[in-house]
Each structure stands twice: as structure tokens, then as C-alpha cells.
């Protein structure tokens, strides 16, 4: 209600996957991962009203609807937003047009950035399970394994864990120049990267891991060490009260400091706060959100042929790595265990 009071409005309409999953405590409001939500939520002074299509209502009522949320339907060919507005008028919670989610995006992001204890527990479980999946699957890889074979094995394990694979990337040694490598039929060759972003209970965990089938070149080993140093500098800058645009400035400086060049930050996005979106938001010079305790992050600095990425949470005792499996080889960087390439 604080947002409604600040805006002088009586109701707010939530329409995105990120906002709906957060407000509904992880409820699944999708059918197609590529499609729009199959529900909209009207938050007004009378209470919470979830509007969905008539053919979705049974499952949502039985499996997804939190206590205290009223369920309403529109025909499968109807309009969710119009249906929600009609519910608002009939409920007495405000005769005017509901406040659009986009108009309070910054306020909503601030409201969800600090995870509650229950959210933190669910996130930690997902992240640890995702890290174990990476270890299990990548440990079986061979030079002649194809990128599609590796990605499909990861997808099967993620789905088997009750999660949704939102992003699956893989590149073998012939495609290591690509920062967002969708899988192909190419064999892994002498080294490979795998990336998974998986969602469960509305929360999205992100992880990148590397394997190789030789000792690695001196140039590769040096670049891997330097990209971990860039990440360590980013972690050092991610402290309570820091503004994201200031952290972004530190990211740019870290690339130069560790020998990657001033232009490297332009070659790929650098990550940012995580949680109910893959990045919430991606950090840029325009991101002025303030870092808070118990906020999750996924930073992903990268350079030519190297990248490092884990889901972490800023706690009172410091940065905690959530996507951690003790079976994966690691080194200590600035007091924190960080993954190295798995040599098979």
C-alpha cells in the first residue's frame, strides 16, 4: 500500500512474470516460457485479485493460488487487463484506471530486492542444486560430445529438479569467441563453456562453468586468473549503500586494472542484481538503485575466451556464493572460493 499511497492511487495492476512471481510467492503464471503471463493481479485497497483465463483457473486454484488472493476469470479469448479493471470497479477498491506496473517499476524493484528468509532459503536450495547438476553433467563430457548433447543433458536435469531452463548456452573450442553461444551440433573439442539460468519458485539462478580436455595454454590460464580478479573487484564494490551506477564504474576500471582493456565492458553485459529476474536490472550507467543486505546478484565479467558467473547473496557476513558445489575445483580469490576450469 505504500506505493499506492505515494502515488495517490487506489489500485495497481501487475502484469509481468517478474512482478507476479514475486508478489504471489513463486506461483507459476506461465504456460509458454516465451509467452505473456496467463494471469494479471489487481492489488487494491479491498485486497488482491488474480484474473486468469477460464481454461487456466482450475489448475491455478488447485496448485498456485496463495491464501487470501481472490480468483476471477475471463474467457480464454478475453482480455486479462480489461477483466482486472472490471474486477476493480466491482470490488469498490477504486473506480479509476489501475496504476500500471511500468509506472512504478523502480519502486517495485526496490520492494523485492531484499530477499526475505523464506525466499533466501528457496534460492539457496535452487542454486546449490543447479551447481550440482553442472558438476554431474559436465564431468561426463568428452571432446566428441556435441554442444546440443551437453545442453540437452543439462536441460533434462534442470526440468527433473522441478525448475525451468530459461537460458541454456554452450560453446566448444571452435566457437569460444561468442559470448552468448546458443548450442549447435559442433563437438566440444579441447575446451567448452556451459551456461544455465534456471527458475523455480519464481527465482532465477545463474551459473557458468568451463571444462577442458588438456592442460590449457598459458594465455588461457592467465586470462582465467585475470577475469576472476575482475570479478573480485566487483564483489568488493558491491556493498550496502553503493549505487549500481557507481559499481558499474568500478567494473570498467577493473577491466583496465587487470589487463583486458577499456573496451571489454562494451562486449557483453556485466550482470547485476538477481532474484525474480535473470538480472533485476542489468547494470548500466542509468541504474541508480542502491545495494542492500540480503540482495542477490549475478555478475558476469567476460573477456576473449573467458567468463566467470555465479549467483551470490550479500549478507551480514559478506558475499555468499549460492551456486557452489564442493566437488567442483576451486581457488581462493580475496578470501572467497571461486570456480576454476574442470580439467578432464
N, C-alpha and C positions, 0 to 999 in steps of 0.2 A: 504493500500500500504506500510505501514511501515514494515510489516513482509516480504513482497516481497523484499523491498529494503535491509533489514538487511540480508536476505538470498541470495541476488543476483539472484533472480528468476523472471520470468515473469508471472507465474500463480500459483494458489493454488486450489486444489480440496477438497471441503468439502463434507464429506460422512456420518457423524454421525447425529443422531437425535438432539443431544445437539447443535452442531455447526450450523446445518441447521436452526433449530427453532430460534436460537439467531440471525443469520445473516439475516434471512427472516422475522424478527419481529413477530414471533409467528405462522408462517404458518404451517399447518398440512401436514406433508410429510410421513404419515404412512397409512397403511390400517390395517394390523395386529399389535397389540401392541407388539407382540412377534417377529415381523419380522424386516428385514432391512428397511431403508427408501426407498420409491419408487421414489426418486429423488436424484440427485447429483448436486452440484453447482460449476461451474468453475468461480473463481474470477481471472480476468487477467487485464492487463493494457488497454484493449479495453472495459471492462465493466463486468457485471455479467450475467452469462449464466446458466439457470436452465435446466437440462436434465432429462426428465422423460419418462416413457413408453407411448406408443401411446394411450393405453386404460385409462390412468390417466390424459392425457393432458387437456381434456375438463373441468373437474372439477377444476383442478389446475388453469387454465386460468381464469375461472369464479369466483372462490372463494378464492384462496390462493396466487396468484401471485402478489408480490408487484410491484409498479410502477418502471419502469427503469430496470427491470430484463427481459432479453430475454428468451423465452421459446423454447426449442428444444426437439425433440422426438427420441426415438429409438423403434424398435418393442418390443412388450410385452415379447418376448423371447430373446431380445438382452441384451447387457451389458452396464450398465449406465456409468461405468468408461471409457470404450473404447469410448463410444459416446461422453463423455465430452472431452476426449483428441482430438477427431476428430474435435469437435467444436473449440477447442483452435487453432488447426493448420489452420483451415479455416478462423478464425477471424483475424489472423495476430497478436494475442496477445502473441505469443511465440511459436516457433516450437518445443521446447523441451518438455520433460515429465513434467506434472504439479507437483508442490510440494505437497507431501502427507500430509494430515491433521495431521497424527500421528507425523510427524517430527517437527511440531510446536505446539504441544498440550499445552505446558506451556505458550507460547505466546498468543494463542487463549483464554486460561482460564483467563489470565490477562486482556485481552481486554473486556471480558464480566463480570468481577467480580463486577464492579461498575455499578449499575443499573442507567439508565437514568430516568428522571422524568416520562415519559410515562410508562416505564416498572415498575417503583415503584408503580404507581397508579394501573396498572392492577394486579400486585402481591398482593397489599393490598386488593383489592376487592375480588380476589380469596380466599385469606387466611381468611378474615373475613367471607365470605360465607361458607367456609369449617368448621369454628368454629361453626357457627350457625347450620349447618347440624348435627354436632356431638351432640350439645345440644338437638336439636329436636329429634333425633333418640334415643340417649341413655336415654333420660328422659322417654321413653316409655318402656324401658327394664324391664323384670321381671325375677325372679330366674329360671323359667322354659323356658324362651326364649333360643333358641339354638344359638350357635355361628354362624351357617350358616344363621339363620334368621336375626341376627343383622347385619352381613356383607352384606347380600343382600339388606337390607333396606338402609344401607349407600351407597351401590353402586348405587341404584336407584336414590337417591337424588343427588349424585355427577354427574351422567350422565344427570339428569334433569337440572342441573346447567350449562350444556354445557362443562363439564370437563370430563377427562378420569381418572378412578380409576386405578392408576399404582400399588398400593400396598393396600391390604385390609387384616388386621390381626385381630384376635380376640381370646382371651382365657378366659374361665371361671375358676372358682376356682380349678377345677380338673386338669388344665393344666397351672397353673401360673408359673411353672418352666421354660417354654420355652420363649426365648427372641424374636423369630420370629415365632409366633404361627399362622400358616395357620388354618382357621376355620374348625371345624368339626361339627358333629351332637350333640356334648355334650351340655347339658344345662349350662347356666351361673353359676348357683349355688349362692353362697353368695357374690361373687365379680367378676369383669371382667375388662379386658383391651380391648380397640379398637384402632387400628392404621389405618390411611388413608394417603396415598400420592396421590394427585390429580394434574393433569396437565391441564392447559388451557392457550391459547396463548403462548404455549411453556414453560411456567413457572410452576415449581413443588412446591406445598405447602405441608408441612408435619405436622402431629399432632397426639398426643397420649392422650387419656383420659381414666379415670378409673371410674367405678361405683361400689357401694356395697349396699347390702340389709340388713346390720346390722351396728352396731356401730364401727366395726373394732376392731382388737386386739391391745393391747398396742404395741406389736412388729411391727405390720403393720404401725401404726400411727407414731412410732419413725422412721422407715425406710423411710417413705414418706417424713418426715421432713428433714432427713439427705440427701436424694437424691436431694431435692430442694436446699440444701446448697451446694452440689457439683456443681449443675448447676450454682448457683450464682457465685461461684468462677471461673467457665469457662467464664461466661459473663464478669467478672472483668478483665480477661486476654485477652479478645477479644477487642483489642483497635487498632486504626490506627497505622500502622508501625510494629505491632507484627508479628513475623513469626509463621506459623502454627505449625511447629515442637516445638517451644517454648510453644505455647498454649497447645500442647499435653503433654508436661512435666508437666504443671500446672494441667492438668486433672488427671494425675497419682497421683500427690501429693494430690489433693483434695479428692480422694477416701480414702487415708490413713488418712487424716486430719479429715474426717467425719465418720470414723469407719467402712468402708467397706472392708478394706484390700488391700494390694498392688497388688493382682492378679485380682481384679474386672475388670479393663480396658481390660483384655485379654478375657473376657467372651462375649463381644459384641462390635461392632464398636461404636465409640463415636460421629459420625456425622461429621459436618464440614460446609464449605460454601455451600450455596444452590443456587437456581435460575433456570437455564435451565437444570439442572440435579438434581436428588434427593440429591446427595452430589457432590460438584464440587471443590475439590475432598474429599473423606473420609480422615480425618486427620490421619496421621501416623508420625513416625519419619522421613520419607522420604519426607514429604510435606513441602517445604520451601517457599511457596507462602507468600506474605506479605498482611496483612489485610488492607483494605482501607475503607474510608467512603462510605456510601450508598450500602455496600455489604450485602447481605442476608446470614443468617446462620440457620442451624438446628442442634443444639447439642442435643444428646440424651443419657445422662448418665443413667445407669441402675444398679440395684442390684438384689439380690434374691427377686422376687415378687414385684419389684418396677421399675418404669421407668418414666421419665418426658421428654416431647418433644413438642416444638413449633417452628414455623417459625418466625424468628426475622430479623430485619434490623438494622445495625449500622448507626446511623445518627449523625448529629452535636449535637443534644440534648441528645444523649445517645442511649441505646438499646431500640428499639421499638418492642413490641410483635405484630405481624401481625395476628396470628391465635387466636384472642381474641373475646369472646362473653361475654358481661357483665352479662348475665343470669347464666353463669357457676360459681359455688362457687370458691372463690379465697382467697389467703392470700398474704400479702406483704412480700417479701424477698429482702433485700437490696434495698428497695425503688421501687421494680418492682412487679406488680401484677402477681402472679403465680397460676396456677390451682391446686385445691385440688380434692380429690375424691368426686364425687357426691353421696350423700347418699340418697337412695330411700326407 
